[in-house]
Amino acid sequence: MVLITFIHQAIVQAISMLFGATGEIMTEKSGNLNLGIPGIMYMGGIAGLMGAFFYEKGNDNPSVLTGVLISLLCCTLASAAGGLIYTFLTVTLRANQNVVGLALTTFGTGFGNFFGGSISKIAGGVGQISVKTTASGFQAKPAVLSQIPVLGPLLFSYGFLTYTAIILALVCTFILKRTRVGLQLTAVGESPATADAAGINVNRYKYVATISGAVIAGFGGLYFVMEYLGGTWGNNGFGDRGWLAVALVILALWNPSKAIWGSFLFGALYILYIYIPGIGRALQELTKMSPYVVTIIILILTSKRNKPEEQPPASLGLSYFREER
């Protein structure tokens, strides 16, 4: 059935954006605006692929579990490194957050394309990279549940990273709304001077939130490479998914749980043109623009309502100078 296929593909498209948006929400809640998320997704994706590639290349009978663990570890380390670079420059050195974020996106994209091209040569040419053993671990789905009519394809035909993305979004929402750590993080993002005066270590919260957010976003890159592409690499293959993840933060009103349905909406809009018969090239491009149009509309509506819970953190994008407190 076409509708079931469409919904399934929309969810598949949504997950990398959900990872990116969840990571960026945690980052922005600390007052840091990390526009380097697209680059970090590239770094996480290529690092996970490289780890799996060299493991499989060096073993005649590679283990699926070992390959998955190595891939996850490499992705985590590379993404955390990207987050650390951003945080050190913006929090410790107080560099402009917009400039650092855009530079990190450029760096991360180049990092991914450079190493992607390098291991392509090692593998024997463009399109020859393949880590099928490790990718099979990421693509494994519940065998029995996936066979259930209708519900199987819709709910149980995905790899474990898909469910991880949803669980992480819910856990992050719980942390932000229901825990002391989350409330203190929100306080840091709203008014770092007030939080500092209350005894909260502002820099520590900014570092932890930004680096952990980068790791979550990096998993979006790993998902795209392993579960979506099946363990292969194509330069600039992520398209604008990283930027859609940043836009999704606004659509979700800085709430990770709302990013779940928002990512599904973006995923549906992203592939909608494929399911419209006889659509021309111009209309295809206009359809691809629709996620950004929806984001702009939401931004206008929330600005008019001016509800505090629907606004970005008050200190978002601003460096904190303790001397001026």
C-alpha positions as CSV (number, residue, x, y, z in Angstrom):
1,M,0.0,0.0,0.0
2,V,1.4,3.4,-1.0
3,L,0.3,5.2,2.2
4,I,2.1,2.6,4.4
5,T,5.3,2.9,2.2
6,F,5.1,6.7,2.4
7,I,4.8,6.8,6.2
8,H,7.6,4.2,6.6
9,Q,9.9,6.2,4.4
10,A,9.0,9.4,6.2
11,I,10.1,7.9,9.5
12,V,13.3,6.6,7.9
13,Q,14.1,10.1,6.7
14,A,13.1,11.7,10.0
15,I,15.5,9.9,12.4
16,S,18.8,11.6,11.4
17,M,17.0,14.9,11.8
18,L,15.6,13.9,15.2
19,F,19.1,13.0,16.5
20,G,20.4,16.4,15.3
21,A,17.5,18.4,16.7
22,T,17.6,16.6,20.1
23,G,21.3,17.3,20.4
24,E,20.9,20.9,19.4
25,I,18.0,21.5,21.8
26,M,20.2,20.3,24.7
27,T,22.9,22.6,23.5
28,E,20.7,25.6,23.1
29,K,19.1,25.1,26.5
30,S,22.5,26.0,27.9
31,G,22.6,29.2,25.9
32,N,24.9,28.0,23.2
33,L,23.8,28.2,19.6
34,N,25.8,25.5,17.8
35,L,25.4,26.0,14.0
36,G,28.1,23.3,13.6
37,I,25.5,20.5,14.0
38,P,25.6,19.6,10.3
39,G,29.4,19.3,10.4
40,I,29.3,17.3,13.6
41,M,26.9,14.9,11.9
42,Y,29.4,14.4,9.1
43,M,32.2,13.8,11.6
44,G,30.1,11.2,13.6
45,G,29.1,9.4,10.4
46,I,32.5,9.1,8.8
47,A,34.2,8.2,12.1
48,G,31.8,5.4,12.7
49,L,32.2,4.2,9.2
50,M,36.0,4.3,9.3
51,G,36.1,2.4,12.6
52,A,34.0,-0.4,11.1
53,F,35.9,-0.3,7.8
54,F,39.3,-0.9,9.3
55,Y,38.0,-3.5,11.8
56,E,36.4,-5.5,9.0
57,K,39.4,-5.0,6.7
58,G,41.7,-6.4,9.4
59,N,39.5,-9.4,10.2
60,D,38.6,-12.4,8.0
61,N,35.6,-13.2,10.1
62,P,34.4,-9.9,11.7
63,S,31.8,-10.0,14.5
64,V,28.7,-7.9,14.0
65,L,28.5,-6.9,17.7
66,T,32.2,-5.9,17.8
67,G,31.8,-3.9,14.6
68,V,28.7,-2.1,16.0
69,L,30.5,-1.3,19.2
70,I,33.6,0.0,17.5
71,S,31.4,2.1,15.2
72,L,29.5,3.6,18.1
73,L,32.7,4.4,20.0
74,C,34.4,6.1,17.1
75,C,31.2,8.1,16.3
76,T,31.0,9.2,20.0
77,L,34.7,10.2,20.2
78,A,34.6,12.2,16.9
79,S,31.3,14.0,17.8
80,A,32.5,14.8,21.3
81,A,35.7,16.2,19.8
82,G,33.6,18.5,17.6
83,G,31.5,19.6,20.6
84,L,34.6,20.2,22.6
85,I,36.2,22.4,19.9
86,Y,33.0,24.5,19.8
87,T,32.7,24.8,23.5
88,F,36.3,25.6,24.1
89,L,36.2,28.4,21.5
90,T,32.9,29.9,22.6
91,V,32.8,29.3,26.3
92,T,36.5,29.5,27.4
93,L,37.7,31.8,24.7
94,R,34.3,33.6,24.2
95,A,34.5,33.6,20.4
96,N,31.5,34.5,18.4
97,Q,29.1,31.5,18.4
98,N,27.7,32.0,15.0
99,V,31.2,32.2,13.4
100,V,32.5,29.2,15.3
101,G,29.4,27.1,14.4
102,L,29.6,27.9,10.7
103,A,33.3,27.2,10.7
104,L,32.7,23.9,12.4
105,T,30.1,22.9,9.8
106,T,32.6,23.7,7.0
107,F,35.3,21.8,8.8
108,G,33.1,18.8,9.6
109,T,31.9,18.5,6.0
110,G,35.4,18.7,4.7
111,F,36.5,16.2,7.4
112,G,33.9,13.8,6.3
113,N,34.5,14.2,2.6
114,F,38.3,14.0,2.9
115,F,38.4,10.8,4.9
116,G,35.5,9.4,2.9
117,G,37.5,9.9,-0.2
118,S,40.6,8.5,1.4
119,I,39.0,5.2,2.5
120,S,37.3,5.0,-0.9
121,K,40.8,4.8,-2.5
122,I,41.8,2.2,0.0
123,A,38.7,0.2,-0.8
124,G,39.4,0.3,-4.5
125,G,37.5,3.4,-5.8
126,V,34.4,5.5,-5.3
127,G,31.4,3.5,-4.3
128,Q,33.5,0.5,-3.1
129,I,33.3,1.2,0.6
130,S,31.2,-1.4,2.2
131,V,30.9,-2.5,5.8
132,K,28.0,-4.9,5.3
133,T,28.7,-6.9,8.4
134,T,28.6,-4.0,10.8
135,A,25.7,-2.4,8.9
136,S,23.7,-5.5,9.2
137,G,23.8,-5.0,13.0
138,F,22.4,-1.5,12.6
139,Q,19.7,-2.6,10.2
140,A,18.6,-5.6,12.2
141,K,14.9,-5.4,13.0
142,P,12.5,-7.5,15.2
143,A,12.0,-10.5,13.1
144,V,8.6,-11.6,14.4
145,L,7.1,-8.1,15.0
146,S,8.1,-6.8,11.6
147,Q,5.9,-9.5,10.0
148,I,2.7,-8.2,11.6
149,P,0.4,-6.8,8.8
150,V,0.3,-3.0,8.6
151,L,1.7,-2.4,12.1
152,G,4.8,-4.4,11.3
153,P,6.1,-2.2,8.5
154,L,5.0,1.0,10.3
155,L,6.3,0.3,13.8
156,F,8.8,-2.6,13.8
157,S,10.8,-2.5,10.6
158,Y,13.6,-0.3,11.7
159,G,17.1,-0.7,13.3
160,F,17.9,0.0,16.9
161,L,19.1,3.5,16.3
162,T,15.6,4.5,15.2
163,Y,14.1,3.5,18.6
164,T,17.2,5.0,20.3
165,A,16.4,8.4,18.8
166,I,12.9,8.4,20.1
167,I,13.9,7.2,23.5
168,L,16.6,9.8,23.8
169,A,14.2,12.6,22.9
170,L,11.8,11.4,25.6
171,V,14.6,11.1,28.2
172,C,16.0,14.5,27.4
173,T,12.5,16.0,27.8
174,F,12.2,14.3,31.2
175,I,15.6,15.6,32.2
176,L,14.8,19.2,31.1
177,K,11.3,19.3,32.7
178,R,11.5,17.0,35.7
179,T,15.0,17.0,37.2
180,R,17.1,19.4,39.1
181,V,19.8,19.2,36.5
182,G,17.4,20.1,33.7
183,L,16.0,23.0,35.6
184,Q,19.5,24.3,36.4
185,L,20.5,23.9,32.8
186,T,17.4,25.9,31.8
187,A,18.4,28.6,34.3
188,V,21.9,28.8,32.7
189,G,20.4,29.3,29.3
190,E,17.9,31.9,30.5
191,S,20.3,34.0,32.7
192,P,23.8,32.7,33.3
193,A,24.5,35.6,35.6
194,T,21.6,34.8,37.9
195,A,22.5,31.1,37.8
196,D,26.1,31.9,38.6
197,A,25.0,34.0,41.6
198,A,22.9,31.1,42.8
199,G,26.0,28.9,42.9
200,I,25.5,27.0,39.6
201,N,28.7,26.3,37.7
202,V,27.7,27.9,34.4
203,N,30.8,26.8,32.4
204,R,30.4,23.2,33.5
205,Y,26.8,23.1,32.4
206,K,27.6,24.7,29.1
207,Y,30.4,22.2,28.5
208,V,28.4,19.1,29.4
209,A,25.3,20.1,27.5
210,T,27.1,21.1,24.4
211,I,29.4,18.1,24.2
212,S,26.6,15.6,25.0
213,G,24.4,17.4,22.5
214,A,27.1,17.0,19.9
215,V,27.4,13.3,20.6
216,I,23.6,12.9,20.2
217,A,23.7,14.8,16.9
218,G,26.7,12.7,15.7
219,F,24.5,9.6,16.1
220,G,22.3,11.1,13.4
221,G,25.2,11.0,11.0
222,L,26.0,7.4,12.0
223,Y,22.3,6.4,11.5
224,F,22.4,7.9,8.0
225,V,25.6,6.1,7.0
226,M,24.9,2.7,8.6
227,E,21.1,2.2,8.8
228,Y,19.9,4.4,5.9
229,L,22.8,3.8,3.4
230,G,23.7,0.3,4.6
231,G,27.4,1.0,5.4
232,T,28.5,3.0,2.4
233,W,29.6,6.6,1.9
234,G,29.0,9.3,-0.6
235,N,30.6,12.8,-0.4
236,N,28.0,15.5,0.5
237,G,25.5,12.7,0.8
238,F,23.8,14.1,3.8
239,G,22.2,16.9,1.8
240,D,20.6,19.6,3.9
241,R,19.5,17.2,6.7
242,G,21.8,18.9,9.2
243,W,20.2,22.3,8.6
244,L,16.8,20.8,8.7
245,A,17.7,19.4,12.2
246,V,18.6,23.0,13.2
247,A,15.3,24.3,11.8
248,L,13.5,21.5,13.6
249,V,14.6,22.9,16.9
250,I,12.4,26.0,16.2
251,L,9.5,23.9,15.0
252,A,9.7,21.8,18.3
253,L,9.8,25.0,20.4
254,W,12.9,23.7,22.2
255,N,11.1,20.6,23.4
256,P,12.7,17.3,22.4
257,S,9.5,15.3,22.7
258,K,7.8,17.7,20.2
259,A,10.8,17.2,17.9
260,I,9.6,13.6,17.5
261,W,6.5,14.4,15.6
262,G,8.2,17.5,14.0
263,S,10.9,15.2,12.5
264,F,8.2,12.9,11.1
265,L,6.5,15.9,9.5
266,F,9.8,17.1,8.0
267,G,10.6,13.5,6.8
268,A,7.2,13.4,5.1
269,L,7.7,16.8,3.5
270,Y,11.2,15.9,2.4
271,I,10.0,13.0,0.3
272,L,6.5,14.2,-0.6
273,Y,7.5,15.1,-4.2
274,I,8.3,11.5,-4.9
275,Y,4.7,10.5,-4.3
276,I,3.1,13.2,-6.3
277,P,2.6,11.9,-9.9
278,G,3.6,14.1,-12.8
279,I,5.3,16.8,-10.7
280,G,7.8,19.0,-12.6
281,R,11.3,19.9,-11.6
282,A,10.3,23.4,-10.3
283,L,7.5,22.0,-8.1
284,Q,9.9,19.4,-6.8
285,E,12.2,22.1,-5.5
286,L,9.3,24.0,-4.0
287,T,8.2,20.9,-2.2
288,K,11.7,20.4,-0.8
289,M,11.4,24.0,0.6
290,S,8.3,23.2,2.6
291,P,10.0,22.2,5.8
292,Y,11.7,25.7,6.0
293,V,8.4,27.4,5.1
294,V,6.7,25.5,8.0
295,T,9.5,26.6,10.3
296,I,9.1,30.2,9.3
297,I,5.3,30.1,9.9
298,I,5.8,28.5,13.4
299,L,8.4,31.1,14.2
300,I,6.0,33.9,13.3
301,L,3.1,32.4,15.2
302,T,5.2,31.8,18.4
303,S,6.6,35.3,18.2
304,K,3.1,36.8,18.1
305,R,1.9,34.6,21.0
306,N,5.0,35.5,23.0
307,K,4.5,32.7,25.5
308,P,7.7,32.3,27.6
309,E,7.7,28.5,27.2
310,E,7.7,28.8,23.4
311,Q,10.6,31.2,23.2
312,P,14.3,30.4,22.8
313,P,16.6,30.7,25.9
314,A,17.1,34.4,26.7
315,S,20.9,34.2,26.5
316,L,21.0,32.1,23.3
317,G,24.0,32.9,21.2
318,L,25.6,35.3,23.8
319,S,28.9,34.8,25.5
320,Y,28.9,35.0,29.3
321,F,31.4,37.4,30.9
322,R,31.4,36.8,34.6
323,E,33.2,40.1,35.2
324,E,30.1,41.9,34.0
325,R,27.8,40.1,36.4
